[in-house]
């Protein structure tokens, strides 16, 4: 069992498994594009104090399993990850 994380007035262990898929499941996340998506996801998670427990960038989908602090909501995390990667 992993140790729980501590905030000022809380002990937490929040995890979520995110999945997003390319339109029509086109296989566009290959070679350099897949590497760039992986880099952007890591940079965004590092900036927001999100730990990537595991994850995969496949040819047609991305699914990270992340641990996040309670000050962030899942919708904020998804907006920041997808917004950063789509721009």
Biopython code that builds the backbone (N, CA, C, O; Angstrom):
import numpy as np
from Bio.PDB.StructureBuilder import StructureBuilder

atoms = [
    (1, "UNK", "N", (0.843, -1.182, 0.000)),
    (1, "UNK", "CA", (0.000, 0.000, 0.000)),
    (1, "UNK", "C", (0.885, 1.240, 0.000)),
    (1, "UNK", "O", (1.840, 1.330, 0.771)),
    (2, "UNK", "N", (0.565, 2.188, -0.861)),
    (2, "UNK", "CA", (1.357, 3.407, -0.972)),
    (2, "UNK", "C", (1.031, 4.355, 0.168)),
    (2, "UNK", "O", (-0.097, 4.378, 0.661)),
    (3, "UNK", "N", (2.019, 5.138, 0.587)),
    (3, "UNK", "CA", (1.738, 6.125, 1.637)),
    (3, "UNK", "C", (0.831, 7.221, 1.104)),
    (3, "UNK", "O", (0.923, 7.622, -0.057)),
    (4, "UNK", "N", (-0.022, 7.682, 1.954)),
    (4, "UNK", "CA", (-0.940, 8.746, 1.576)),
    (4, "UNK", "C", (-0.204, 10.076, 1.635)),
    (4, "UNK", "O", (0.773, 10.222, 2.369)),
    (5, "UNK", "N", (-0.675, 11.037, 0.865)),
    (5, "UNK", "CA", (-0.044, 12.346, 0.826)),
    (5, "UNK", "C", (-0.708, 13.263, 1.835)),
    (5, "UNK", "O", (-1.879, 13.089, 2.175)),
    (6, "UNK", "N", (0.038, 14.228, 2.303)),
    (6, "UNK", "CA", (-0.460, 15.139, 3.326)),
    (6, "UNK", "C", (-0.537, 16.561, 2.788)),
    (6, "UNK", "O", (0.392, 17.045, 2.141)),
    (7, "UNK", "N", (-1.647, 17.218, 3.062)),
    (7, "UNK", "CA", (-1.810, 18.640, 2.799)),
    (7, "UNK", "C", (-1.887, 19.326, 4.158)),
    (7, "UNK", "O", (-1.681, 18.683, 5.187)),
    (8, "UNK", "N", (-2.175, 20.605, 4.174)),
    (8, "UNK", "CA", (-2.221, 21.347, 5.425)),
    (8, "UNK", "C", (-3.203, 20.736, 6.419)),
    (8, "UNK", "O", (-2.847, 20.497, 7.572)),
    (9, "UNK", "N", (-4.422, 20.485, 5.987)),
    (9, "UNK", "CA", (-5.445, 19.954, 6.888)),
    (9, "UNK", "C", (-6.072, 18.673, 6.346)),
    (9, "UNK", "O", (-7.227, 18.374, 6.648)),
    (10, "UNK", "N", (-5.329, 17.927, 5.560)),
    (10, "UNK", "CA", (-5.923, 16.743, 4.952)),
    (10, "UNK", "C", (-4.864, 15.679, 4.677)),
    (10, "UNK", "O", (-3.687, 15.978, 4.476)),
    (11, "UNK", "N", (-5.314, 14.453, 4.676)),
    (11, "UNK", "CA", (-4.529, 13.327, 4.201)),
    (11, "UNK", "C", (-5.320, 12.768, 3.031)),
    (11, "UNK", "O", (-6.518, 12.515, 3.151)),
    (12, "UNK", "N", (-4.659, 12.575, 1.909)),
    (12, "UNK", "CA", (-5.408, 12.189, 0.719)),
    (12, "UNK", "C", (-4.637, 11.181, -0.114)),
    (12, "UNK", "O", (-3.417, 11.053, -0.013)),
    (13, "UNK", "N", (-5.386, 10.474, -0.935)),
    (13, "UNK", "CA", (-4.830, 9.541, -1.913)),
    (13, "UNK", "C", (-5.841, 9.452, -3.062)),
    (13, "UNK", "O", (-6.519, 8.438, -3.228)),
    (14, "UNK", "N", (-5.929, 10.517, -3.843)),
    (14, "UNK", "CA", (-6.895, 10.613, -4.934)),
    (14, "UNK", "C", (-6.261, 10.128, -6.226)),
    (14, "UNK", "O", (-5.185, 10.587, -6.611)),
    (15, "UNK", "N", (-6.930, 9.202, -6.890)),
    (15, "UNK", "CA", (-6.421, 8.657, -8.151)),
    (15, "UNK", "C", (-7.556, 8.596, -9.157)),
    (15, "UNK", "O", (-8.719, 8.408, -8.799)),
    (16, "UNK", "N", (-7.199, 8.758, -10.415)),
    (16, "UNK", "CA", (-8.190, 8.659, -11.481)),
    (16, "UNK", "C", (-7.506, 8.112, -12.729)),
    (16, "UNK", "O", (-6.334, 8.387, -12.986)),
    (17, "UNK", "N", (-8.257, 7.340, -13.489)),
    (17, "UNK", "CA", (-7.775, 6.773, -14.745)),
    (17, "UNK", "C", (-8.470, 7.524, -15.871)),
    (17, "UNK", "O", (-9.679, 7.383, -16.060)),
    (18, "UNK", "N", (-7.713, 8.325, -16.623)),
    (18, "UNK", "CA", (-8.269, 9.130, -17.703)),
    (18, "UNK", "C", (-8.017, 8.440, -19.038)),
    (18, "UNK", "O", (-6.992, 7.784, -19.224)),
    (19, "UNK", "N", (-8.954, 8.590, -19.959)),
    (19, "UNK", "CA", (-8.789, 8.043, -21.308)),
    (19, "UNK", "C", (-9.350, 9.048, -22.288)),
    (19, "UNK", "O", (-10.487, 9.496, -22.141)),
    (20, "UNK", "N", (-8.566, 9.405, -23.281)),
    (20, "UNK", "CA", (-9.137, 10.151, -24.389)),
    (20, "UNK", "C", (-8.653, 9.564, -25.695)),
    (20, "UNK", "O", (-7.528, 9.078, -25.814)),
    (21, "UNK", "N", (-9.566, 9.628, -26.697)),
    (21, "UNK", "CA", (-9.395, 8.896, -27.947)),
    (21, "UNK", "C", (-9.452, 9.889, -29.103)),
    (21, "UNK", "O", (-10.190, 10.872, -29.046)),
    (22, "UNK", "N", (-8.673, 9.629, -30.150)),
    (22, "UNK", "CA", (-8.701, 10.495, -31.320)),
    (22, "UNK", "C", (-10.028, 10.332, -32.063)),
    (22, "UNK", "O", (-10.696, 9.304, -31.961)),
    (23, "UNK", "N", (-10.382, 11.358, -32.799)),
    (23, "UNK", "CA", (-11.643, 11.319, -33.542)),
    (23, "UNK", "C", (-11.623, 10.168, -34.549)),
    (23, "UNK", "O", (-10.655, 9.996, -35.291)),
    (24, "UNK", "N", (-12.679, 9.401, -34.566)),
    (24, "UNK", "CA", (-12.825, 8.217, -35.421)),
    (24, "UNK", "C", (-11.720, 7.194, -35.184)),
    (24, "UNK", "O", (-11.487, 6.319, -36.019)),
    (25, "UNK", "N", (-11.040, 7.304, -34.044)),
    (25, "UNK", "CA", (-9.937, 6.422, -33.669)),
    (25, "UNK", "C", (-8.855, 6.353, -34.753)),
    (25, "UNK", "O", (-8.235, 5.311, -34.966)),
    (26, "UNK", "N", (-8.645, 7.484, -35.430)),
    (26, "UNK", "CA", (-7.554, 7.561, -36.402)),
    (26, "UNK", "C", (-6.227, 7.343, -35.683)),
    (26, "UNK", "O", (-6.038, 7.822, -34.565)),
    (27, "UNK", "N", (-5.330, 6.637, -36.311)),
    (27, "UNK", "CA", (-4.045, 6.306, -35.708)),
    (27, "UNK", "C", (-3.026, 7.403, -36.035)),
    (27, "UNK", "O", (-2.166, 7.232, -36.898)),
    (28, "UNK", "N", (-3.142, 8.532, -35.326)),
    (28, "UNK", "CA", (-2.288, 9.687, -35.596)),
    (28, "UNK", "C", (-1.213, 9.900, -34.538)),
    (28, "UNK", "O", (-0.314, 10.715, -34.742)),
    (29, "UNK", "N", (-1.278, 9.201, -33.428)),
    (29, "UNK", "CA", (-0.316, 9.400, -32.342)),
    (29, "UNK", "C", (0.884, 8.467, -32.500)),
    (29, "UNK", "O", (1.239, 7.736, -31.575)),
    (30, "UNK", "N", (1.497, 8.501, -33.663)),
    (30, "UNK", "CA", (2.644, 7.648, -33.943)),
    (30, "UNK", "C", (3.916, 8.481, -33.998)),
    (30, "UNK", "O", (3.865, 9.695, -34.196)),
    (31, "UNK", "N", (5.025, 7.842, -33.825)),
    (31, "UNK", "CA", (6.368, 8.419, -33.934)),
    (31, "UNK", "C", (6.515, 9.717, -33.159)),
    (31, "UNK", "O", (6.349, 9.732, -31.939)),
    (32, "UNK", "N", (6.827, 10.812, -33.855)),
    (32, "UNK", "CA", (7.116, 12.089, -33.189)),
    (32, "UNK", "C", (5.883, 12.691, -32.515)),
    (32, "UNK", "O", (6.005, 13.343, -31.478)),
    (33, "UNK", "N", (4.710, 12.483, -33.085)),
    (33, "UNK", "CA", (3.479, 13.038, -32.500)),
    (33, "UNK", "C", (3.207, 12.384, -31.147)),
    (33, "UNK", "O", (2.860, 13.072, -30.187)),
    (34, "UNK", "N", (3.361, 11.077, -31.064)),
    (34, "UNK", "CA", (3.168, 10.369, -29.805)),
    (34, "UNK", "C", (4.174, 10.796, -28.740)),
    (34, "UNK", "O", (3.828, 10.952, -27.568)),
    (35, "UNK", "N", (5.423, 10.981, -29.166)),
    (35, "UNK", "CA", (6.448, 11.442, -28.225)),
    (35, "UNK", "C", (6.144, 12.851, -27.727)),
    (35, "UNK", "O", (6.346, 13.158, -26.553)),
    (36, "UNK", "N", (5.657, 13.706, -28.630)),
    (36, "UNK", "CA", (5.326, 15.083, -28.246)),
    (36, "UNK", "C", (4.154, 15.108, -27.269)),
    (36, "UNK", "O", (4.167, 15.877, -26.308)),
    (37, "UNK", "N", (3.137, 14.272, -27.507)),
    (37, "UNK", "CA", (1.995, 14.189, -26.590)),
    (37, "UNK", "C", (2.465, 13.726, -25.216)),
    (37, "UNK", "O", (2.042, 14.284, -24.204)),
    (38, "UNK", "N", (3.323, 12.726, -25.163)),
    (38, "UNK", "CA", (3.853, 12.223, -23.899)),
    (38, "UNK", "C", (4.608, 13.331, -23.157)),
    (38, "UNK", "O", (4.448, 13.488, -21.946)),
    (39, "UNK", "N", (5.421, 14.088, -23.874)),
    (39, "UNK", "CA", (6.174, 15.184, -23.268)),
    (39, "UNK", "C", (5.250, 16.262, -22.717)),
    (39, "UNK", "O", (5.463, 16.754, -21.609)),
    (40, "UNK", "N", (4.222, 16.633, -23.483)),
    (40, "UNK", "CA", (3.285, 17.664, -23.035)),
    (40, "UNK", "C", (2.483, 17.222, -21.820)),
    (40, "UNK", "O", (2.238, 18.019, -20.913)),
    (41, "UNK", "N", (2.074, 15.962, -21.796)),
    (41, "UNK", "CA", (1.328, 15.448, -20.638)),
    (41, "UNK", "C", (2.215, 15.472, -19.398)),
    (41, "UNK", "O", (1.765, 15.868, -18.322)),
    (42, "UNK", "N", (3.458, 15.057, -19.537)),
    (42, "UNK", "CA", (4.386, 15.076, -18.395)),
    (42, "UNK", "C", (4.637, 16.497, -17.904)),
    (42, "UNK", "O", (4.645, 16.739, -16.697)),
    (43, "UNK", "N", (4.843, 17.440, -18.822)),
    (43, "UNK", "CA", (5.090, 18.831, -18.430)),
    (43, "UNK", "C", (3.890, 19.420, -17.700)),
    (43, "UNK", "O", (4.045, 20.089, -16.679)),
    (44, "UNK", "N", (2.702, 19.170, -18.222)),
    (44, "UNK", "CA", (1.487, 19.694, -17.594)),
    (44, "UNK", "C", (1.288, 19.094, -16.210)),
    (44, "UNK", "O", (0.928, 19.809, -15.275)),
    (45, "UNK", "N", (1.516, 17.804, -16.068)),
    (45, "UNK", "CA", (1.364, 17.154, -14.767)),
    (45, "UNK", "C", (2.395, 17.668, -13.772)),
    (45, "UNK", "O", (2.065, 17.880, -12.605)),
    (46, "UNK", "N", (3.614, 17.868, -14.198)),
    (46, "UNK", "CA", (4.643, 18.403, -13.311)),
    (46, "UNK", "C", (4.290, 19.812, -12.842)),
    (46, "UNK", "O", (4.508, 20.155, -11.680)),
    (47, "UNK", "N", (3.751, 20.617, -13.734)),
    (47, "UNK", "CA", (3.401, 21.998, -13.390)),
    (47, "UNK", "C", (2.249, 22.064, -12.395)),
    (47, "UNK", "O", (2.179, 23.002, -11.601)),
    (48, "UNK", "N", (1.349, 21.094, -12.421)),
    (48, "UNK", "CA", (0.169, 21.107, -11.560)),
    (48, "UNK", "C", (0.289, 20.180, -10.356)),
    (48, "UNK", "O", (-0.704, 19.942, -9.668)),
    (49, "UNK", "N", (1.474, 19.656, -10.087)),
    (49, "UNK", "CA", (1.722, 18.773, -8.945)),
    (49, "UNK", "C", (0.891, 17.489, -9.033)),
    (49, "UNK", "O", (0.332, 17.025, -8.038)),
    (50, "UNK", "N", (0.821, 16.929, -10.235)),
    (50, "UNK", "CA", (0.094, 15.690, -10.488)),
    (50, "UNK", "C", (1.124, 14.598, -10.747)),
    (50, "UNK", "O", (2.058, 14.789, -11.526)),
    (51, "UNK", "N", (0.949, 13.449, -10.087)),
    (51, "UNK", "CA", (1.868, 12.329, -10.264)),
    (51, "UNK", "C", (1.262, 11.330, -11.239)),
    (51, "UNK", "O", (0.131, 10.880, -11.052)),
    (52, "UNK", "N", (2.011, 10.984, -12.276)),
    (52, "UNK", "CA", (1.559, 9.967, -13.221)),
    (52, "UNK", "C", (2.007, 8.615, -12.680)),
    (52, "UNK", "O", (3.199, 8.308, -12.665)),
    (53, "UNK", "N", (1.039, 7.806, -12.232)),
    (53, "UNK", "CA", (1.348, 6.487, -11.697)),
    (53, "UNK", "C", (1.715, 5.532, -12.817)),
    (53, "UNK", "O", (2.704, 4.805, -12.723)),
    (54, "UNK", "N", (0.920, 5.534, -13.871)),
    (54, "UNK", "CA", (1.227, 4.759, -15.072)),
    (54, "UNK", "C", (0.451, 5.383, -16.223)),
    (54, "UNK", "O", (-0.429, 6.216, -16.007)),
    (55, "UNK", "N", (0.773, 4.982, -17.427)),
    (55, "UNK", "CA", (0.063, 5.535, -18.566)),
    (55, "UNK", "C", (0.632, 5.034, -19.870)),
    (55, "UNK", "O", (1.763, 4.551, -19.936)),
    (56, "UNK", "N", (-0.179, 5.159, -20.912)),
    (56, "UNK", "CA", (0.210, 4.697, -22.239)),
    (56, "UNK", "C", (-0.248, 5.707, -23.272)),
    (56, "UNK", "O", (-1.358, 6.233, -23.194)),
    (57, "UNK", "N", (0.620, 5.977, -24.245)),
    (57, "UNK", "CA", (0.228, 6.743, -25.432)),
    (57, "UNK", "C", (0.238, 5.747, -26.574)),
    (57, "UNK", "O", (1.302, 5.365, -27.061)),
    (58, "UNK", "N", (-0.945, 5.326, -27.003)),
    (58, "UNK", "CA", (-1.062, 4.380, -28.107)),
    (58, "UNK", "C", (-1.266, 5.143, -29.406)),
    (58, "UNK", "O", (-1.246, 6.374, -29.415)),
    (59, "UNK", "N", (-1.458, 4.430, -30.487)),
    (59, "UNK", "CA", (-1.617, 5.080, -31.788)),
    (59, "UNK", "C", (-2.909, 5.880, -31.892)),
    (59, "UNK", "O", (-2.976, 6.856, -32.639)),
    (60, "UNK", "N", (-3.943, 5.468, -31.141)),
    (60, "UNK", "CA", (-5.231, 6.147, -31.273)),
    (60, "UNK", "C", (-5.840, 6.591, -29.947)),
    (60, "UNK", "O", (-6.973, 7.071, -29.928)),
    (61, "UNK", "N", (-5.119, 6.443, -28.843)),
    (61, "UNK", "CA", (-5.655, 6.903, -27.562)),
    (61, "UNK", "C", (-4.538, 7.119, -26.546)),
    (61, "UNK", "O", (-3.427, 6.608, -26.687)),
    (62, "UNK", "N", (-4.873, 7.893, -25.519)),
    (62, "UNK", "CA", (-3.953, 8.192, -24.421)),
    (62, "UNK", "C", (-4.697, 7.858, -23.136)),
    (62, "UNK", "O", (-5.844, 8.272, -22.963)),
    (63, "UNK", "N", (-4.065, 7.117, -22.233)),
    (63, "UNK", "CA", (-4.719, 6.892, -20.949)),
    (63, "UNK", "C", (-3.722, 6.844, -19.801)),
    (63, "UNK", "O", (-3.077, 5.826, -19.549)),
    (64, "UNK", "N", (-3.613, 7.993, -19.104)),
    (64, "UNK", "CA", (-2.777, 8.043, -17.901)),
    (64, "UNK", "C", (-3.580, 7.683, -16.651)),
    (64, "UNK", "O", (-4.775, 7.970, -16.570)),
    (65, "UNK", "N", (-2.927, 7.063, -15.694)),
    (65, "UNK", "CA", (-3.483, 6.797, -14.366)),
    (65, "UNK", "C", (-2.731, 7.740, -13.435)),
    (65, "UNK", "O", (-1.525, 7.592, -13.241)),
    (66, "UNK", "N", (-3.442, 8.713, -12.857)),
    (66, "UNK", "CA", (-2.772, 9.790, -12.136)),
    (66, "UNK", "C", (-3.239, 9.895, -10.689)),
    (66, "UNK", "O", (-4.337, 9.468, -10.333)),
    (67, "UNK", "N", (-2.375, 10.472, -9.874)),
    (67, "UNK", "CA", (-2.689, 10.809, -8.493)),
    (67, "UNK", "C", (-2.617, 12.330, -8.401)),
    (67, "UNK", "O", (-1.629, 12.930, -8.823)),
    (68, "UNK", "N", (-3.652, 12.953, -7.854)),
    (68, "UNK", "CA", (-3.742, 14.411, -7.890)),
    (68, "UNK", "C", (-4.099, 14.985, -6.527)),
    (68, "UNK", "O", (-4.687, 14.287, -5.700)),
    (69, "UNK", "N", (-3.753, 16.250, -6.278)),
    (69, "UNK", "CA", (-4.068, 16.895, -5.002)),
    (69, "UNK", "C", (-5.552, 17.295, -4.935)),
    (69, "UNK", "O", (-6.184, 17.484, -5.974)),
    (70, "UNK", "N", (-6.105, 17.424, -3.733)),
    (70, "UNK", "CA", (-7.537, 17.715, -3.597)),
    (70, "UNK", "C", (-7.936, 19.119, -4.042)),
    (70, "UNK", "O", (-9.127, 19.389, -4.199)),
    (71, "UNK", "N", (-6.987, 20.008, -4.247)),
    (71, "UNK", "CA", (-7.337, 21.362, -4.693)),
    (71, "UNK", "C", (-7.739, 21.385, -6.171)),
    (71, "UNK", "O", (-8.293, 22.378, -6.643)),
    (72, "UNK", "N", (-7.470, 20.316, -6.894)),
    (72, "UNK", "CA", (-7.834, 20.219, -8.308)),
    (72, "UNK", "C", (-9.029, 19.295, -8.481)),
    (72, "UNK", "O", (-9.159, 18.295, -7.774)),
    (73, "UNK", "N", (-9.892, 19.631, -9.418)),
    (73, "UNK", "CA", (-10.981, 18.712, -9.765)),
    (73, "UNK", "C", (-10.587, 17.940, -11.015)),
    (73, "UNK", "O", (-9.683, 18.342, -11.747)),
    (74, "UNK", "N", (-11.258, 16.851, -11.246)),
    (74, "UNK", "CA", (-10.949, 16.027, -12.407)),
    (74, "UNK", "C", (-11.209, 16.814, -13.691)),
    (74, "UNK", "O", (-10.447, 16.698, -14.650)),
    (75, "UNK", "N", (-12.273, 17.611, -13.716)),
    (75, "UNK", "CA", (-12.564, 18.393, -14.926)),
    (75, "UNK", "C", (-11.475, 19.428, -15.200)),
    (75, "UNK", "O", (-11.142, 19.668, -16.360)),
    (76, "UNK", "N", (-10.911, 20.049, -14.153)),
    (76, "UNK", "CA", (-9.808, 20.995, -14.340)),
    (76, "UNK", "C", (-8.578, 20.286, -14.901)),
    (76, "UNK", "O", (-7.888, 20.824, -15.766)),
    (77, "UNK", "N", (-8.309, 19.094, -14.413)),
    (77, "UNK", "CA", (-7.153, 18.331, -14.876)),
    (77, "UNK", "C", (-7.308, 17.993, -16.351)),
    (77, "UNK", "O", (-6.376, 18.175, -17.135)),
    (78, "UNK", "N", (-8.493, 17.497, -16.732)),
    (78, "UNK", "CA", (-8.731, 17.127, -18.128)),
    (78, "UNK", "C", (-8.654, 18.358, -19.025)),
    (78, "UNK", "O", (-8.080, 18.289, -20.112)),
    (79, "UNK", "N", (-9.221, 19.482, -18.593)),
    (79, "UNK", "CA", (-9.138, 20.710, -19.386)),
    (79, "UNK", "C", (-7.695, 21.135, -19.603)),
    (79, "UNK", "O", (-7.321, 21.517, -20.712)),
    (80, "UNK", "N", (-6.889, 21.072, -18.563)),
    (80, "UNK", "CA", (-5.509, 21.503, -18.713)),
    (80, "UNK", "C", (-4.707, 20.535, -19.581)),
    (80, "UNK", "O", (-3.881, 20.970, -20.384)),
    (81, "UNK", "N", (-4.935, 19.238, -19.432)),
    (81, "UNK", "CA", (-4.205, 18.270, -20.251)),
    (81, "UNK", "C", (-4.607, 18.343, -21.715)),
    (81, "UNK", "O", (-3.743, 18.411, -22.590)),
    (82, "UNK", "N", (-5.884, 18.331, -21.991)),
    (82, "UNK", "CA", (-6.336, 18.362, -23.372)),
    (82, "UNK", "C", (-6.160, 19.741, -23.994)),
    (82, "UNK", "O", (-5.855, 19.852, -25.182)),
    (83, "UNK", "N", (-6.347, 20.775, -23.216)),
    (83, "UNK", "CA", (-6.179, 22.134, -23.743)),
    (83, "UNK", "C", (-4.749, 22.404, -24.127)),
    (83, "UNK", "O", (-4.491, 23.014, -25.165)),
    (84, "UNK", "N", (-3.814, 21.964, -23.312)),
    (84, "UNK", "CA", (-2.390, 22.154, -23.589)),
    (84, "UNK", "C", (-1.987, 21.340, -24.818)),
    (84, "UNK", "O", (-1.207, 21.811, -25.646)),
    (85, "UNK", "N", (-2.508, 20.139, -24.938)),
    (85, "UNK", "CA", (-2.092, 19.252, -26.011)),
    (85, "UNK", "C", (-2.746, 19.590, -27.337)),
    (85, "UNK", "O", (-2.190, 19.269, -28.388)),
    (86, "UNK", "N", (-3.901, 20.224, -27.323)),
    (86, "UNK", "CA", (-4.578, 20.539, -28.567)),
    (86, "UNK", "C", (-4.149, 21.876, -29.150)),
    (86, "UNK", "O", (-4.401, 22.144, -30.325)),
    (87, "UNK", "N", (-3.502, 22.723, -28.346)),
    (87, "UNK", "CA", (-3.126, 24.036, -28.875)),
    (87, "UNK", "C", (-1.751, 24.028, -29.487)),
    (87, "UNK", "O", (-1.287, 25.057, -29.977)),
]
sb = StructureBuilder()
sb.init_structure("model")
sb.init_model(0)
sb.init_chain("A")
sb.init_seg("    ")
for serial, (resi, resn, name, xyz) in enumerate(atoms, 1):
    if name == "N":
        sb.init_residue(resn, " ", resi, " ")
    sb.init_atom(name, np.array(xyz, "f"), 0.0, 1.0, " ", f" {name:<3s}", serial, name[0])
structure = sb.get_structure()
